[in-house]
Amino acid sequence: MRVKSIVRYELKYLITWQQRDALIADLQQQMQPDSHGDATGNYTITSLYYDTATYDAYWEKIEGEKQRRKVRVRTYGEQTVQPHTLCYLEIKQRQDKTLTKKRVLLPYSDAVALDTLDSLAQRPDLSESDRATISEVSYLYHVRALQPACVVRYNRLALNGGTEYPDLRVTFDTELRGRIHDLTLLSTGHADDIYFLPPDICILEIKANHSVPYWLAQLANKHHCTMRRISKYCTALEACGALLARQKIIQT
């Protein structure tokens, strides 16, 4: 098990496939494919998001809360998830424009058993930072009564800055799909997922610890990339009709 905690800045853009291909061609002069993917840096991401029964995390984003946290369980690749499959239990925290991501690598069956995390955090083989992250998820689970809310799945092409720009990362997310039923990553029923963005639209994300290199800002401008504040989780909820379900909860 390991924990990864990164404080970063993140810029997001909605672009077309044509813009994506042209930008990738230029970026390949300066960046290299993510080694976690295939030869070109491609891989699949599937995430199970947790929220309250009335989708408080969604509304905190929509209403522009400066400090907010989301809990999710994430897997990488096209593997069929089993209870023993290793995955990441994560907290994604935003404080104004800064992002912090804390993650613990756990078997899927442990990661989704949020009601037993208190006992898991007492295990002597875990590091102090492991226990702190698990305890924070447990606290959010109990205080906010978290429950599975949405599954989000997409394909990612990731490029890294290499030795010259070790903190720089550029990702292109496509085939963005989600569902608010069958809320488990053990499911193989991805055909029922709903596209929450048109298939010809891509989410571009630029991530850096400090600042974006001038040459990259120039490339974004060259390819007419306009920044857009977008949450995959929130957009998936809207497309899947989750907010209609929320209205029914409020009215009953």
C-alpha atoms as a printed R data frame, in Angstrom:
    type eleno elety resid chain resno       x      y       z
1   ATOM     1    CA   MET     A     1   0.000  0.000   0.000
2   ATOM     2    CA   ARG     A     2   1.185  3.525  -0.647
3   ATOM     3    CA   VAL     A     3  -0.141  7.047  -0.331
4   ATOM     4    CA   LYS     A     4   0.353  9.791  -2.861
5   ATOM     5    CA   SER     A     5  -0.353 13.396  -1.873
6   ATOM     6    CA   ILE     A     6   0.194 16.128  -4.466
7   ATOM     7    CA   VAL     A     7  -0.568 19.837  -4.295
8   ATOM     8    CA   ARG     A     8  -1.042 21.127  -7.832
9   ATOM     9    CA   TYR     A     9  -2.625 23.730 -10.072
10  ATOM    10    CA   GLU     A    10  -5.009 22.446 -12.722
11  ATOM    11    CA   LEU     A    11  -6.287 24.194 -15.858
12  ATOM    12    CA   LYS     A    12  -9.159 22.669 -17.852
13  ATOM    13    CA   TYR     A    13 -10.326 23.202 -21.423
14  ATOM    14    CA   LEU     A    14 -13.055 21.780 -23.655
15  ATOM    15    CA   ILE     A    15 -11.643 21.173 -27.131
16  ATOM    16    CA   THR     A    16 -12.523 19.252 -30.290
17  ATOM    17    CA   TRP     A    17 -10.761 16.145 -31.560
18  ATOM    18    CA   GLN     A    18  -9.249 18.267 -34.331
19  ATOM    19    CA   GLN     A    19  -7.727 20.638 -31.764
20  ATOM    20    CA   ARG     A    20  -6.588 17.639 -29.703
21  ATOM    21    CA   ASP     A    21  -4.718 15.972 -32.565
22  ATOM    22    CA   ALA     A    22  -3.038 19.201 -33.639
23  ATOM    23    CA   LEU     A    23  -2.000 20.027 -30.059
24  ATOM    24    CA   ILE     A    24  -0.648 16.523 -29.417
25  ATOM    25    CA   ALA     A    25   1.504 16.769 -32.543
26  ATOM    26    CA   ASP     A    26   3.105 19.937 -31.154
27  ATOM    27    CA   LEU     A    27   3.376 18.653 -27.580
28  ATOM    28    CA   GLN     A    28   5.261 15.547 -28.650
29  ATOM    29    CA   GLN     A    29   8.206 17.823 -29.450
30  ATOM    30    CA   GLN     A    30   8.513 18.731 -25.751
31  ATOM    31    CA   MET     A    31   6.802 15.959 -23.783
32  ATOM    32    CA   GLN     A    32   6.731 12.164 -23.555
33  ATOM    33    CA   PRO     A    33   3.939  9.577 -23.145
34  ATOM    34    CA   ASP     A    34   2.953  8.548 -19.628
35  ATOM    35    CA   SER     A    35   4.701  5.238 -18.878
36  ATOM    36    CA   HIS     A    36   1.557  3.907 -17.141
37  ATOM    37    CA   GLY     A    37  -0.260  3.766 -20.472
38  ATOM    38    CA   ASP     A    38   0.520  2.138 -23.789
39  ATOM    39    CA   ALA     A    39   3.234  3.324 -26.168
40  ATOM    40    CA   THR     A    40   1.336  6.560 -26.816
41  ATOM    41    CA   GLY     A    41   0.276  7.145 -23.186
42  ATOM    42    CA   ASN     A    42  -3.304  5.885 -23.500
43  ATOM    43    CA   TYR     A    43  -5.232  4.129 -20.734
44  ATOM    44    CA   THR     A    44  -8.740  3.871 -19.270
45  ATOM    45    CA   ILE     A    45  -9.881  5.375 -15.950
46  ATOM    46    CA   THR     A    46 -12.975  4.265 -14.031
47  ATOM    47    CA   SER     A    47 -14.039  6.030 -10.839
48  ATOM    48    CA   LEU     A    48 -16.784  5.429  -8.291
49  ATOM    49    CA   TYR     A    49 -17.731  8.747  -6.659
50  ATOM    50    CA   TYR     A    50 -19.334  9.138  -3.242
51  ATOM    51    CA   ASP     A    51 -21.690 11.912  -2.169
52  ATOM    52    CA   THR     A    52 -24.570 12.604   0.193
53  ATOM    53    CA   ALA     A    53 -28.147 11.580  -0.609
54  ATOM    54    CA   THR     A    54 -28.828 15.167  -1.764
55  ATOM    55    CA   TYR     A    55 -25.569 15.520  -3.737
56  ATOM    56    CA   ASP     A    56 -23.921 18.104  -1.504
57  ATOM    57    CA   ALA     A    57 -20.543 17.719  -3.265
58  ATOM    58    CA   TYR     A    58 -22.238 18.556  -6.554
59  ATOM    59    CA   TRP     A    59 -23.827 21.721  -5.160
60  ATOM    60    CA   GLU     A    60 -20.593 22.836  -3.499
61  ATOM    61    CA   LYS     A    61 -18.977 22.801  -6.947
62  ATOM    62    CA   ILE     A    62 -21.923 24.519  -8.669
63  ATOM    63    CA   GLU     A    63 -22.122 27.213  -6.009
64  ATOM    64    CA   GLY     A    64 -18.376 27.862  -6.166
65  ATOM    65    CA   GLU     A    65 -17.375 26.837  -2.649
66  ATOM    66    CA   LYS     A    66 -13.676 27.656  -2.256
67  ATOM    67    CA   GLN     A    67 -12.979 24.626  -0.062
68  ATOM    68    CA   ARG     A    68 -14.458 21.264  -0.945
69  ATOM    69    CA   ARG     A    69 -13.603 17.557  -0.862
70  ATOM    70    CA   LYS     A    70 -14.690 14.556  -2.927
71  ATOM    71    CA   VAL     A    71 -14.175 10.877  -2.137
72  ATOM    72    CA   ARG     A    72 -13.764  8.331  -4.922
73  ATOM    73    CA   VAL     A    73 -12.434  4.848  -5.662
74  ATOM    74    CA   ARG     A    74 -10.440  4.665  -8.900
75  ATOM    75    CA   THR     A    75  -9.050  1.930 -11.139
76  ATOM    76    CA   TYR     A    76  -6.833  2.130 -14.193
77  ATOM    77    CA   GLY     A    77  -6.850  0.032 -17.355
78  ATOM    78    CA   GLU     A    78  -9.327 -2.338 -18.967
79  ATOM    79    CA   GLN     A    79  -9.007 -4.984 -16.265
80  ATOM    80    CA   THR     A    80 -12.076 -6.747 -14.896
81  ATOM    81    CA   VAL     A    81 -12.218 -5.603 -11.281
82  ATOM    82    CA   GLN     A    82 -12.397 -8.325  -8.637
83  ATOM    83    CA   PRO     A    83 -12.679 -7.908  -4.823
84  ATOM    84    CA   HIS     A    84  -8.902 -8.414  -4.544
85  ATOM    85    CA   THR     A    85  -8.027 -5.964  -7.367
86  ATOM    86    CA   LEU     A    86  -5.829 -3.127  -6.151
87  ATOM    87    CA   CYS     A    87  -7.362  0.312  -6.607
88  ATOM    88    CA   TYR     A    88  -7.025  3.791  -5.179
89  ATOM    89    CA   LEU     A    89  -9.191  5.202  -2.414
90  ATOM    90    CA   GLU     A    90  -8.845  8.950  -2.933
91  ATOM    91    CA   ILE     A    91  -9.723 12.318  -1.467
92  ATOM    92    CA   LYS     A    92  -9.587 15.170  -3.966
93  ATOM    93    CA   GLN     A    93  -9.563 18.481  -2.137
94  ATOM    94    CA   ARG     A    94  -9.746 21.934  -3.647
95  ATOM    95    CA   GLN     A    95  -8.790 25.048  -1.752
96  ATOM    96    CA   ASP     A    96  -9.423 27.999  -4.047
97  ATOM    97    CA   LYS     A    97  -7.227 27.282  -7.106
98  ATOM    98    CA   THR     A    98  -5.030 24.654  -5.468
99  ATOM    99    CA   LEU     A    99  -5.700 20.907  -5.620
100 ATOM   100    CA   THR     A   100  -4.547 18.290  -3.162
101 ATOM   101    CA   LYS     A   101  -4.985 14.607  -3.915
102 ATOM   102    CA   LYS     A   102  -4.488 11.973  -1.222
103 ATOM   103    CA   ARG     A   103  -4.676  8.346  -2.259
104 ATOM   104    CA   VAL     A   104  -4.198  4.926  -0.728
105 ATOM   105    CA   LEU     A   105  -3.691  1.727  -2.707
106 ATOM   106    CA   LEU     A   106  -6.022 -0.961  -1.336
107 ATOM   107    CA   PRO     A   107  -7.875 -4.087  -2.445
108 ATOM   108    CA   TYR     A   108 -11.225 -3.042  -3.914
109 ATOM   109    CA   SER     A   109 -13.189 -4.838  -1.190
110 ATOM   110    CA   ASP     A   110 -11.405 -2.784   1.496
111 ATOM   111    CA   ALA     A   111 -11.595  0.493  -0.417
112 ATOM   112    CA   VAL     A   112 -15.392  0.413  -0.741
113 ATOM   113    CA   ALA     A   113 -16.053 -0.775   2.821
114 ATOM   114    CA   LEU     A   114 -16.185  2.769   4.175
115 ATOM   115    CA   ASP     A   115 -18.027  1.692   7.311
116 ATOM   116    CA   THR     A   116 -15.031 -0.438   8.414
117 ATOM   117    CA   LEU     A   117 -12.245  2.052   7.678
118 ATOM   118    CA   ASP     A   118 -11.774  2.918  11.362
119 ATOM   119    CA   SER     A   119 -10.562 -0.593  12.093
120 ATOM   120    CA   LEU     A   120  -8.469 -0.673   8.898
121 ATOM   121    CA   ALA     A   121  -6.680  2.498   9.996
122 ATOM   122    CA   GLN     A   122  -5.453  0.725  13.138
123 ATOM   123    CA   ARG     A   123  -3.468 -1.887  11.241
124 ATOM   124    CA   PRO     A   124   0.181 -1.808  12.390
125 ATOM   125    CA   ASP     A   125   1.574 -2.456   8.893
126 ATOM   126    CA   LEU     A   126   0.242  0.879   7.609
127 ATOM   127    CA   SER     A   127   2.312  4.045   7.589
128 ATOM   128    CA   GLU     A   128   1.248  7.118   9.500
129 ATOM   129    CA   SER     A   129   0.229  8.883   6.304
130 ATOM   130    CA   ASP     A   130  -1.773  5.793   5.234
131 ATOM   131    CA   ARG     A   131  -3.684  5.855   8.492
132 ATOM   132    CA   ALA     A   132  -4.259  9.609   8.291
133 ATOM   133    CA   THR     A   133  -5.780  9.378   4.802
134 ATOM   134    CA   ILE     A   134  -7.965  6.397   5.684
135 ATOM   135    CA   SER     A   135  -9.131  8.139   8.862
136 ATOM   136    CA   GLU     A   136 -10.014 11.275   6.890
137 ATOM   137    CA   VAL     A   137 -12.159  9.250   4.476
138 ATOM   138    CA   SER     A   138 -13.814  7.522   7.438
139 ATOM   139    CA   TYR     A   139 -14.540 10.896   9.040
140 ATOM   140    CA   LEU     A   140 -16.151 12.207   5.832
141 ATOM   141    CA   TYR     A   141 -18.155  8.996   5.474
142 ATOM   142    CA   HIS     A   142 -19.634  9.223   8.965
143 ATOM   143    CA   VAL     A   143 -20.128 13.006   9.145
144 ATOM   144    CA   ARG     A   144 -21.599 13.397   5.666
145 ATOM   145    CA   ALA     A   145 -23.321  9.975   5.426
146 ATOM   146    CA   LEU     A   146 -21.578  9.284   2.119
147 ATOM   147    CA   GLN     A   147 -22.948  6.727  -0.292
148 ATOM   148    CA   PRO     A   148 -22.094  5.647  -3.856
149 ATOM   149    CA   ALA     A   149 -23.380  8.312  -6.252
150 ATOM   150    CA   CYS     A   150 -21.947  7.926  -9.737
151 ATOM   151    CA   VAL     A   151 -19.549  5.893 -11.874
152 ATOM   152    CA   VAL     A   152 -17.457  7.848 -14.390
153 ATOM   153    CA   ARG     A   153 -15.396  6.165 -17.095
154 ATOM   154    CA   TYR     A   154 -13.230  7.617 -19.871
155 ATOM   155    CA   ASN     A   155 -10.125  7.125 -21.992
156 ATOM   156    CA   ARG     A   156  -7.060  9.231 -21.223
157 ATOM   157    CA   LEU     A   157  -3.976 10.124 -23.208
158 ATOM   158    CA   ALA     A   158  -1.339 11.516 -20.837
159 ATOM   159    CA   LEU     A   159   1.934 13.288 -21.549
160 ATOM   160    CA   ASN     A   160   4.621 14.118 -18.984
161 ATOM   161    CA   GLY     A   161   7.245 16.849 -18.989
162 ATOM   162    CA   GLY     A   162  10.203 14.499 -18.514
163 ATOM   163    CA   THR     A   163  13.389 15.559 -16.739
164 ATOM   164    CA   GLU     A   164  13.172 19.166 -17.930
165 ATOM   165    CA   TYR     A   165   9.634 19.730 -16.601
166 ATOM   166    CA   PRO     A   166   9.158 16.930 -14.041
167 ATOM   167    CA   ASP     A   167   6.034 18.456 -12.461
168 ATOM   168    CA   LEU     A   168   4.252 19.133 -15.777
169 ATOM   169    CA   ARG     A   169   1.455 16.873 -17.010
170 ATOM   170    CA   VAL     A   170  -0.994 17.277 -19.894
171 ATOM   171    CA   THR     A   171  -3.960 14.921 -20.317
172 ATOM   172    CA   PHE     A   172  -6.677 14.486 -22.943
173 ATOM   173    CA   ASP     A   173  -9.866 12.719 -21.774
174 ATOM   174    CA   THR     A   174 -12.276 11.300 -24.361
175 ATOM   175    CA   GLU     A   175 -15.238  8.900 -24.560
176 ATOM   176    CA   LEU     A   176 -16.597 10.386 -21.316
177 ATOM   177    CA   ARG     A   177 -19.387  8.220 -19.907
178 ATOM   178    CA   GLY     A   178 -21.205  7.801 -16.619
179 ATOM   179    CA   ARG     A   179 -24.064  6.104 -14.775
180 ATOM   180    CA   ILE     A   180 -26.001  6.477 -11.528
181 ATOM   181    CA   HIS     A   181 -27.190  2.858 -11.455
182 ATOM   182    CA   ASP     A   182 -25.171 -0.331 -10.831
183 ATOM   183    CA   LEU     A   183 -22.823  1.621  -8.552
184 ATOM   184    CA   THR     A   184 -19.945 -0.812  -8.306
185 ATOM   185    CA   LEU     A   185 -16.686 -1.172 -10.207
186 ATOM   186    CA   LEU     A   186 -17.192 -4.951 -10.185
187 ATOM   187    CA   SER     A   187 -19.733 -4.493 -12.976
188 ATOM   188    CA   THR     A   188 -18.833 -5.153 -16.613
189 ATOM   189    CA   GLY     A   189 -22.030 -3.513 -17.897
190 ATOM   190    CA   HIS     A   190 -20.323 -0.426 -19.350
191 ATOM   191    CA   ALA     A   191 -22.525 -0.539 -22.468
192 ATOM   192    CA   ASP     A   192 -25.323  1.037 -20.414
193 ATOM   193    CA   ASP     A   193 -23.213  4.073 -19.502
194 ATOM   194    CA   ILE     A   194 -24.369  7.444 -20.868
195 ATOM   195    CA   TYR     A   195 -22.110  9.832 -22.774
196 ATOM   196    CA   PHE     A   196 -22.143 13.040 -20.760
197 ATOM   197    CA   LEU     A   197 -20.182 14.985 -23.376
198 ATOM   198    CA   PRO     A   198 -20.462 14.585 -27.155
199 ATOM   199    CA   PRO     A   199 -17.991 11.966 -28.456
200 ATOM   200    CA   ASP     A   200 -16.226 14.612 -30.568
201 ATOM   201    CA   ILE     A   201 -15.419 16.733 -27.479
202 ATOM   202    CA   CYS     A   202 -12.326 16.243 -25.342
203 ATOM   203    CA   ILE     A   203 -11.344 17.564 -21.899
204 ATOM   204    CA   LEU     A   204  -7.809 18.947 -21.892
205 ATOM   205    CA   GLU     A   205  -6.143 19.339 -18.486
206 ATOM   206    CA   ILE     A   206  -2.821 21.019 -17.797
207 ATOM   207    CA   LYS     A   207  -1.370 20.280 -14.355
208 ATOM   208    CA   ALA     A   208   1.712 21.759 -12.725
209 ATOM   209    CA   ASN     A   209   3.055 22.262  -9.219
210 ATOM   210    CA   HIS     A   210   4.040 25.884  -9.756
211 ATOM   211    CA   SER     A   211   3.516 27.512 -13.147
212 ATOM   212    CA   VAL     A   212   2.777 26.532 -16.740
213 ATOM   213    CA   PRO     A   213   5.772 27.002 -19.097
214 ATOM   214    CA   TYR     A   214   5.440 29.920 -21.468
215 ATOM   215    CA   TRP     A   215   5.807 27.673 -24.528
216 ATOM   216    CA   LEU     A   216   2.814 25.599 -23.386
217 ATOM   217    CA   ALA     A   217   0.680 28.691 -22.840
218 ATOM   218    CA   GLN     A   218   1.635 29.740 -26.367
219 ATOM   219    CA   LEU     A   219   0.564 26.364 -27.763
220 ATOM   220    CA   ALA     A   220  -2.800 26.547 -25.988
221 ATOM   221    CA   ASN     A   221  -3.322 29.984 -27.517
222 ATOM   222    CA   LYS     A   222  -2.149 28.823 -30.955
223 ATOM   223    CA   HIS     A   223  -4.775 26.071 -30.993
224 ATOM   224    CA   HIS     A   224  -7.527 28.364 -29.640
225 ATOM   225    CA   CYS     A   225  -7.975 26.459 -26.367
226 ATOM   226    CA   THR     A   226 -10.319 28.377 -24.068
227 ATOM   227    CA   MET     A   227 -10.350 27.562 -20.367
228 ATOM   228    CA   ARG     A   228 -13.575 26.040 -19.061
229 ATOM   229    CA   ARG     A   229 -14.412 25.109 -15.475
230 ATOM   230    CA   ILE     A   230 -15.893 21.638 -15.781
231 ATOM   231    CA   SER     A   231 -16.313 18.727 -13.381
232 ATOM   232    CA   LYS     A   232 -16.635 15.250 -14.861
233 ATOM   233    CA   TYR     A   233 -18.562 14.141 -11.775
234 ATOM   234    CA   CYS     A   234 -21.049 17.026 -11.899
235 ATOM   235    CA   THR     A   235 -21.558 16.800 -15.661
236 ATOM   236    CA   ALA     A   236 -22.168 13.048 -15.430
237 ATOM   237    CA   LEU     A   237 -24.763 13.540 -12.685
238 ATOM   238    CA   GLU     A   238 -26.609 16.099 -14.795
239 ATOM   239    CA   ALA     A   239 -26.598 13.912 -17.906
240 ATOM   240    CA   CYS     A   240 -27.816 10.856 -15.981
241 ATOM   241    CA   GLY     A   241 -30.751 12.682 -14.373
242 ATOM   242    CA   ALA     A   242 -29.463 12.487 -10.806
243 ATOM   243    CA   LEU     A   243 -30.737 15.948  -9.933
244 ATOM   244    CA   LEU     A   244 -34.273 14.903 -10.810
245 ATOM   245    CA   ALA     A   245 -33.886 12.146  -8.241
246 ATOM   246    CA   ARG     A   246 -32.670 14.763  -5.760
247 ATOM   247    CA   GLN     A   247 -35.835 16.799  -6.246
248 ATOM   248    CA   LYS     A   248 -37.916 13.735  -5.393
249 ATOM   249    CA   ILE     A   249 -35.906 13.270  -2.176
250 ATOM   250    CA   ILE     A   250 -36.472 16.894  -1.176
251 ATOM   251    CA   GLN     A   251 -40.202 16.744  -1.911
252 ATOM   252    CA   THR     A   252 -40.826 13.562   0.120
